[in-house]
Amino acid sequence: MAISIRRVLFPYDFSPQCRNVVPFVRALAAKTGARVTLLSVVPPSFAVPVLAGAVAIPATDDPAATGRALRMRLEQEVSGTFDPVPTVCATADGDPALQIAKYAAEYEVDLVMMPTHGVGLFRAMVIGSATSRVLHDAACPVWTAAHADEQRADPNPRTVLCATDSGPAAVALVRWAAAFAAAVGADLKIVHVVPPITDWPSLPSEERLQQRVRSAAEEAVHAMLRSAGVEAPLHVPVLSIVQGVIEEAHEQRADVVIVGRGSVAEPFGRLRTHAFGIIQRSPCPVISV
């Protein structure tokens, strides 16, 4: 399976977190031959100026005028930054998350790339509301930066870790992950986390039961990988879902973690619980497919 990433959408709000993401967007677009669209959204209220880096776009009752001023500032900001990757600058007005998801659907975007906007002691604990809604609403895969003030992962991934289950829908996920790893020239590794089934793992009978469950899960994932035609090392830790994925990401020195959404992610629980926990604690960017 060959991956097709031809259109990348990069929502840009002039924040330091967005600027930290630029090398990742540029590197991925260069490797996949994608065109990058930078989208800045004018919020629905014009009672206060729109901040664009150190420059404030004056408040106005005319959304079109604000949009033109914002687009000019955006073009100045990124001029030459993405060369030789082709870029387009665009603006929209309204609710940021809604406009991002709408633009992605209307222009058939293949991947949305954005930070999580986690900064400071309190905000480091949560994902920004716009990012969380895009993760929930966007039909295409969404790349989110490591949830930290600084990005320490390599913009040119060498190791891709795919967290998956063994169900039929997982086939599409691991195929996408394998194609992505091939497109960026990285090694693919698979992790399937088996939650503990007992509070008494030291008891011999409970230990044997846990091992049987783990072995059955490992066999099922191997069968799924064969069905998908994907060959990659598989790791099956027994831990809580989030902790297992995060520890494996550290152990494998992953540059990107790929997780599924919808039916693919059923063992991860709802997107707002385990997947958000993985995004918040991951040492590297996460792609939610």
C-alpha positions as a LaTeX table, in Angstrom:
\begin{tabular}{lrrr}
\hline
Residue & $x$ (\AA) & $y$ (\AA) & $z$ (\AA) \\
\hline
Met1 & 0.00 & 0.00 & 0.00 \\
Ala2 & 1.38 & 3.38 & $-1.00$ \\
Ile3 & 0.42 & 6.32 & 1.14 \\
Ser4 & $-0.91$ & 9.47 & $-0.47$ \\
Ile5 & $-0.15$ & 12.65 & 1.44 \\
Arg6 & $-0.49$ & 15.37 & $-1.18$ \\
Arg7 & $-2.27$ & 18.07 & 0.84 \\
Val8 & $-1.15$ & 19.03 & 4.34 \\
Leu9 & $-3.13$ & 21.57 & 6.35 \\
Phe10 & $-1.15$ & 23.51 & 8.95 \\
Pro11 & $-3.42$ & 25.70 & 11.14 \\
Tyr12 & $-1.22$ & 28.64 & 12.10 \\
Asp13 & $-1.87$ & 31.07 & 14.96 \\
Phe14 & 1.59 & 32.70 & 15.21 \\
Ser15 & 2.26 & 31.12 & 18.61 \\
Pro16 & 5.71 & 29.78 & 19.63 \\
Gln17 & 4.19 & 26.29 & 19.59 \\
Cys18 & 3.22 & 26.71 & 15.93 \\
Arg19 & 6.68 & 27.94 & 15.06 \\
Asn20 & 8.16 & 24.87 & 16.78 \\
Val21 & 6.08 & 22.65 & 14.49 \\
Val22 & 7.36 & 24.27 & 11.27 \\
Pro23 & 10.42 & 21.96 & 10.86 \\
Phe24 & 8.18 & 18.90 & 11.17 \\
Val25 & 5.71 & 20.15 & 8.58 \\
Arg26 & 8.48 & 21.13 & 6.18 \\
Ala27 & 10.32 & 17.80 & 6.56 \\
Leu28 & 7.23 & 15.64 & 6.12 \\
Ala29 & 6.00 & 17.63 & 3.11 \\
Ala30 & 9.42 & 17.42 & 1.48 \\
Lys31 & 9.51 & 13.64 & 1.87 \\
Thr32 & 5.96 & 13.01 & 0.66 \\
Gly33 & 5.86 & 15.68 & $-2.05$ \\
Ala34 & 2.92 & 17.39 & $-0.37$ \\
Arg35 & 1.74 & 20.96 & $-0.70$ \\
Val36 & 1.23 & 22.81 & 2.59 \\
Thr37 & $-1.69$ & 25.13 & 3.24 \\
Leu38 & $-1.24$ & 27.46 & 6.20 \\
Leu39 & $-4.62$ & 28.45 & 7.59 \\
Ser40 & $-5.19$ & 31.29 & 10.06 \\
Val41 & $-8.68$ & 31.71 & 11.45 \\
Val42 & $-10.19$ & 35.06 & 12.45 \\
Pro43 & $-12.20$ & 34.43 & 15.64 \\
Pro44 & $-15.91$ & 35.30 & 15.58 \\
Ser45 & $-15.59$ & 38.29 & 17.90 \\
Phe46 & $-13.81$ & 41.40 & 16.67 \\
Ala47 & $-14.03$ & 43.25 & 19.96 \\
Val48 & $-10.29$ & 42.75 & 20.50 \\
Pro49 & $-7.39$ & 42.76 & 18.08 \\
Val50 & $-6.33$ & 39.49 & 16.48 \\
Leu51 & $-2.82$ & 38.70 & 17.67 \\
Ala52 & $-0.37$ & 37.59 & 14.99 \\
Gly53 & 2.96 & 37.07 & 16.68 \\
Ala54 & 4.18 & 40.38 & 18.02 \\
Val55 & 1.82 & 42.20 & 15.68 \\
Ala56 & $-1.82$ & 42.90 & 16.54 \\
Ile57 & $-4.24$ & 42.96 & 13.64 \\
Pro58 & $-6.53$ & 45.92 & 14.44 \\
Ala59 & $-10.05$ & 45.22 & 15.63 \\
Thr60 & $-12.68$ & 45.80 & 12.97 \\
Asp61 & $-16.31$ & 45.20 & 12.17 \\
Asp62 & $-15.32$ & 43.90 & 8.74 \\
Pro63 & $-14.27$ & 40.24 & 8.79 \\
Ala64 & $-13.03$ & 40.48 & 5.19 \\
Ala65 & $-10.68$ & 43.36 & 6.04 \\
Thr66 & $-9.39$ & 41.51 & 9.08 \\
Gly67 & $-8.88$ & 38.43 & 6.96 \\
Arg68 & $-6.88$ & 40.35 & 4.35 \\
Ala69 & $-4.67$ & 41.90 & 7.02 \\
Leu70 & $-4.16$ & 38.52 & 8.68 \\
Arg71 & $-3.29$ & 36.84 & 5.40 \\
Met72 & $-0.73$ & 39.54 & 4.63 \\
Arg73 & 0.83 & 39.04 & 8.06 \\
Leu74 & 0.82 & 35.27 & 7.54 \\
Glu75 & 2.55 & 35.55 & 4.15 \\
Gln76 & 5.19 & 37.81 & 5.67 \\
Glu77 & 5.70 & 35.43 & 8.58 \\
Val78 & 6.34 & 32.30 & 6.50 \\
Ser79 & 8.00 & 33.84 & 3.44 \\
Gly80 & 10.80 & 31.49 & 2.40 \\
Thr81 & 10.37 & 29.32 & 5.51 \\
Phe82 & 9.14 & 26.23 & 3.67 \\
Asp83 & 11.27 & 26.44 & 0.50 \\
Pro84 & 11.32 & 24.37 & $-1.66$ \\
Val85 & 7.99 & 22.96 & $-0.40$ \\
Pro86 & 5.06 & 24.64 & $-2.19$ \\
Thr87 & 2.80 & 26.55 & 0.20 \\
Val88 & $-0.51$ & 28.37 & 0.11 \\
Cys89 & $-1.73$ & 30.86 & 2.73 \\
Ala90 & $-5.42$ & 31.04 & 3.54 \\
Thr91 & $-7.69$ & 32.61 & 6.14 \\
Ala92 & $-11.18$ & 31.91 & 7.39 \\
Asp93 & $-13.43$ & 33.51 & 9.97 \\
Gly94 & $-15.44$ & 31.81 & 12.64 \\
Asp95 & $-14.87$ & 29.10 & 15.20 \\
Pro96 & $-11.25$ & 27.88 & 14.68 \\
Ala97 & $-11.89$ & 24.15 & 15.18 \\
Leu98 & $-14.98$ & 24.21 & 12.97 \\
Gln99 & $-13.18$ & 26.10 & 10.22 \\
Ile100 & $-10.16$ & 23.79 & 10.32 \\
Ala101 & $-12.30$ & 20.66 & 10.03 \\
Lys102 & $-14.44$ & 22.30 & 7.33 \\
Tyr103 & $-11.41$ & 23.34 & 5.29 \\
Ala104 & $-9.89$ & 19.87 & 5.60 \\
Ala105 & $-13.06$ & 18.27 & 4.29 \\
Glu106 & $-13.75$ & 20.79 & 1.54 \\
Tyr107 & $-10.23$ & 20.66 & 0.09 \\
Glu108 & $-9.71$ & 16.92 & 0.67 \\
Val109 & $-6.76$ & 17.39 & 2.99 \\
Asp110 & $-4.74$ & 14.23 & 3.63 \\
Leu111 & $-3.19$ & 15.28 & 6.94 \\
Val112 & $-3.72$ & 18.06 & 9.47 \\
Met113 & $-0.60$ & 19.02 & 11.44 \\
Met114 & $-0.89$ & 21.15 & 14.57 \\
Pro115 & 0.49 & 21.63 & 18.10 \\
Thr116 & $-1.47$ & 20.80 & 21.22 \\
His117 & $-0.72$ & 24.20 & 22.78 \\
Gly118 & 0.38 & 22.78 & 26.12 \\
Val119 & 2.41 & 25.40 & 27.97 \\
Gly120 & 2.96 & 26.23 & 31.62 \\
Leu121 & 2.11 & 24.19 & 34.70 \\
Phe122 & $-1.66$ & 24.11 & 34.25 \\
Arg123 & $-1.95$ & 24.11 & 30.46 \\
Ala124 & 0.59 & 21.27 & 30.28 \\
Met125 & $-2.17$ & 19.08 & 31.71 \\
Val126 & $-4.73$ & 19.71 & 28.97 \\
Ile127 & $-5.03$ & 19.73 & 25.22 \\
Gly128 & $-6.17$ & 22.99 & 23.68 \\
Ser129 & $-9.90$ & 23.07 & 22.95 \\
Ala130 & $-9.41$ & 23.74 & 19.23 \\
Thr131 & $-6.97$ & 20.84 & 18.89 \\
Ser132 & $-9.20$ & 18.43 & 20.81 \\
Arg133 & $-12.18$ & 19.30 & 18.63 \\
Val134 & $-10.18$ & 18.91 & 15.43 \\
Leu135 & $-9.04$ & 15.50 & 16.68 \\
His136 & $-12.65$ & 14.59 & 17.27 \\
Asp137 & $-14.18$ & 16.05 & 14.09 \\
Ala138 & $-11.61$ & 15.83 & 11.29 \\
Ala139 & $-12.15$ & 12.96 & 8.87 \\
Cys140 & $-8.48$ & 12.80 & 7.84 \\
Pro141 & $-5.51$ & 11.79 & 10.03 \\
Val142 & $-4.33$ & 14.45 & 12.49 \\
Trp143 & $-0.69$ & 14.92 & 13.50 \\
Thr144 & $-0.18$ & 16.57 & 16.88 \\
Ala145 & 3.19 & 17.71 & 18.22 \\
Ala146 & 4.66 & 16.38 & 21.44 \\
His147 & 2.75 & 18.02 & 24.30 \\
Ala148 & 5.68 & 20.13 & 25.50 \\
Asp149 & 7.13 & 23.61 & 25.21 \\
Glu150 & 10.02 & 22.29 & 23.10 \\
Gln151 & 9.96 & 19.62 & 20.41 \\
Arg152 & 12.79 & 17.12 & 20.93 \\
Ala153 & 11.76 & 14.47 & 18.40 \\
Asp154 & 13.51 & 14.28 & 15.05 \\
Pro155 & 11.55 & 16.04 & 12.27 \\
Asn156 & 12.87 & 13.25 & 10.01 \\
Pro157 & 11.45 & 10.13 & 11.72 \\
Arg158 & 13.60 & 7.05 & 12.06 \\
Thr159 & 11.23 & 4.94 & 14.15 \\
Val160 & 7.43 & 4.84 & 13.85 \\
Leu161 & 5.46 & 3.08 & 16.60 \\
Cys162 & 1.91 & 1.97 & 15.81 \\
Ala163 & $-0.36$ & 1.18 & 18.76 \\
Thr164 & $-3.13$ & $-1.17$ & 17.68 \\
Asp165 & $-5.60$ & $-3.86$ & 18.62 \\
Ser166 & $-6.25$ & $-7.10$ & 16.74 \\
Gly167 & $-9.72$ & $-6.44$ & 15.33 \\
Pro168 & $-10.62$ & $-6.38$ & 11.63 \\
Ala169 & $-10.49$ & $-2.57$ & 11.48 \\
Ala170 & $-6.89$ & $-2.66$ & 12.73 \\
Val171 & $-5.79$ & $-3.93$ & 9.32 \\
Ala172 & $-6.38$ & $-0.51$ & 7.77 \\
Leu173 & $-4.50$ & 1.19 & 10.61 \\
Val174 & $-1.35$ & $-0.94$ & 10.41 \\
Arg175 & $-1.34$ & $-0.70$ & 6.61 \\
Trp176 & $-1.50$ & 3.10 & 6.88 \\
Ala177 & 1.28 & 3.05 & 9.47 \\
Ala178 & 3.45 & 0.79 & 7.31 \\
Ala179 & 2.91 & 3.00 & 4.26 \\
Phe180 & 3.68 & 6.13 & 6.28 \\
Ala181 & 6.88 & 4.61 & 7.67 \\
Ala182 & 7.97 & 3.64 & 4.16 \\
Ala183 & 7.16 & 7.11 & 2.81 \\
Val184 & 9.34 & 8.84 & 5.41 \\
Gly185 & 12.08 & 6.19 & 5.41 \\
Ala186 & 11.50 & 5.00 & 8.98 \\
Asp187 & 11.38 & 1.61 & 10.71 \\
Leu188 & 7.92 & 0.46 & 11.82 \\
Lys189 & 7.28 & $-1.20$ & 15.17 \\
Ile190 & 3.96 & $-2.41$ & 16.58 \\
Val191 & 2.72 & $-2.30$ & 20.16 \\
His192 & $-0.40$ & $-3.97$ & 21.52 \\
Val193 & $-1.03$ & $-3.30$ & 25.21 \\
Val194 & $-2.78$ & $-5.93$ & 27.31 \\
Pro195 & $-4.37$ & $-4.41$ & 30.44 \\
Pro196 & $-3.78$ & $-6.28$ & 33.72 \\
Ile197 & $-6.63$ & $-8.67$ & 34.47 \\
Thr198 & $-5.88$ & $-9.09$ & 38.16 \\
Asp199 & $-4.95$ & $-7.10$ & 41.24 \\
Trp200 & $-2.86$ & $-10.05$ & 42.47 \\
Pro201 & $-0.23$ & $-10.64$ & 39.76 \\
Ser202 & 2.16 & $-12.25$ & 42.26 \\
Leu203 & $-0.15$ & $-15.24$ & 42.79 \\
Pro204 & 0.97 & $-18.15$ & 40.58 \\
Ser205 & $-2.55$ & $-18.89$ & 39.35 \\
Glu206 & $-3.16$ & $-15.24$ & 38.46 \\
Glu207 & 0.23 & $-14.97$ & 36.78 \\
Arg208 & $-0.55$ & $-18.01$ & 34.62 \\
Leu209 & $-3.93$ & $-16.59$ & 33.68 \\
Gln210 & $-2.40$ & $-13.23$ & 32.73 \\
Gln211 & 0.25 & $-14.99$ & 30.63 \\
Arg212 & $-2.44$ & $-16.98$ & 28.78 \\
Val213 & $-4.32$ & $-13.78$ & 28.04 \\
Arg214 & $-1.15$ & $-12.08$ & 26.84 \\
Ser215 & $-0.17$ & $-15.03$ & 24.63 \\
Ala216 & $-3.63$ & $-15.16$ & 23.07 \\
Ala217 & $-3.51$ & $-11.43$ & 22.36 \\
Glu218 & $-0.04$ & $-11.71$ & 20.83 \\
Glu219 & $-1.19$ & $-14.55$ & 18.57 \\
Ala220 & $-4.25$ & $-12.57$ & 17.48 \\
Val221 & $-2.17$ & $-9.49$ & 16.60 \\
His222 & 0.32 & $-11.60$ & 14.64 \\
Ala223 & $-2.61$ & $-13.06$ & 12.68 \\
Met224 & $-3.94$ & $-9.57$ & 12.01 \\
Leu225 & $-0.52$ & $-8.41$ & 10.78 \\
Arg226 & $-0.30$ & $-11.39$ & 8.42 \\
Ser227 & $-3.76$ & $-10.56$ & 7.11 \\
Ala228 & $-2.65$ & $-6.96$ & 6.55 \\
Gly229 & 0.55 & $-8.06$ & 4.83 \\
Val230 & 2.62 & $-6.05$ & 7.30 \\
Glu231 & 5.89 & $-7.31$ & 8.75 \\
Ala232 & 7.14 & $-5.45$ & 11.82 \\
Pro233 & 8.43 & $-6.28$ & 15.30 \\
Leu234 & 5.58 & $-6.69$ & 17.80 \\
His235 & 5.73 & $-5.83$ & 21.50 \\
Val236 & 2.94 & $-6.88$ & 23.89 \\
Pro237 & 3.41 & $-5.32$ & 27.34 \\
Val238 & 0.99 & $-5.90$ & 30.23 \\
Leu239 & 0.19 & $-2.45$ & 31.56 \\
Ser240 & $-2.52$ & 0.16 & 31.51 \\
Ile241 & $-3.19$ & 1.31 & 27.93 \\
Val242 & $-1.68$ & 4.79 & 28.17 \\
Gln243 & 1.30 & 3.75 & 30.29 \\
Gly244 & 2.05 & 0.81 & 28.00 \\
Val245 & 2.10 & 2.92 & 24.84 \\
Ile246 & 4.15 & 5.69 & 26.44 \\
Glu247 & 6.72 & 3.33 & 27.93 \\
Glu248 & 7.07 & 1.57 & 24.60 \\
Ala249 & 7.52 & 4.92 & 22.83 \\
His250 & 10.38 & 5.71 & 25.21 \\
Glu251 & 11.86 & 2.22 & 24.98 \\
Gln252 & 11.83 & 2.21 & 21.17 \\
Arg253 & 12.90 & 5.86 & 20.94 \\
Ala254 & 9.95 & 6.47 & 18.67 \\
Asp255 & 9.85 & 9.65 & 16.59 \\
Val256 & 6.14 & 9.24 & 15.81 \\
Val257 & 3.36 & 7.28 & 17.51 \\
Ile258 & 0.36 & 6.27 & 15.38 \\
Val259 & $-2.97$ & 5.46 & 17.02 \\
Gly260 & $-6.40$ & 4.73 & 15.58 \\
Arg261 & $-9.69$ & 6.49 & 15.98 \\
Gly262 & $-13.24$ & 5.17 & 15.74 \\
Ser263 & $-13.67$ & 1.41 & 15.66 \\
Val264 & $-9.92$ & 0.89 & 15.32 \\
Ala265 & $-9.40$ & 2.43 & 18.74 \\
Glu266 & $-12.07$ & 0.57 & 20.73 \\
Pro267 & $-9.64$ & $-0.98$ & 23.24 \\
Phe268 & $-8.23$ & 2.50 & 23.83 \\
Gly269 & $-11.64$ & 3.63 & 25.05 \\
Arg270 & $-13.12$ & 6.91 & 23.89 \\
Leu271 & $-10.90$ & 9.37 & 22.06 \\
Arg272 & $-11.17$ & 11.84 & 24.92 \\
Thr273 & $-9.77$ & 9.35 & 27.45 \\
His274 & $-6.96$ & 7.03 & 26.43 \\
Ala275 & $-6.03$ & 8.61 & 23.08 \\
Phe276 & $-5.89$ & 12.05 & 24.66 \\
Gly277 & $-3.77$ & 10.58 & 27.46 \\
Ile278 & $-1.35$ & 9.16 & 24.90 \\
Ile279 & $-1.13$ & 12.52 & 23.12 \\
Gln280 & $-0.56$ & 14.38 & 26.39 \\
Arg281 & 2.19 & 12.06 & 27.62 \\
Ser282 & 3.88 & 11.01 & 24.40 \\
Pro283 & 7.55 & 11.97 & 24.11 \\
Cys284 & 7.05 & 12.49 & 20.36 \\
Pro285 & 4.35 & 13.57 & 17.91 \\
Val286 & 1.21 & 11.42 & 17.59 \\
Ile287 & $-0.77$ & 10.78 & 14.43 \\
Ser288 & $-4.42$ & 9.91 & 15.05 \\
Val289 & $-5.72$ & 8.00 & 12.03 \\
\hline
\end{tabular}
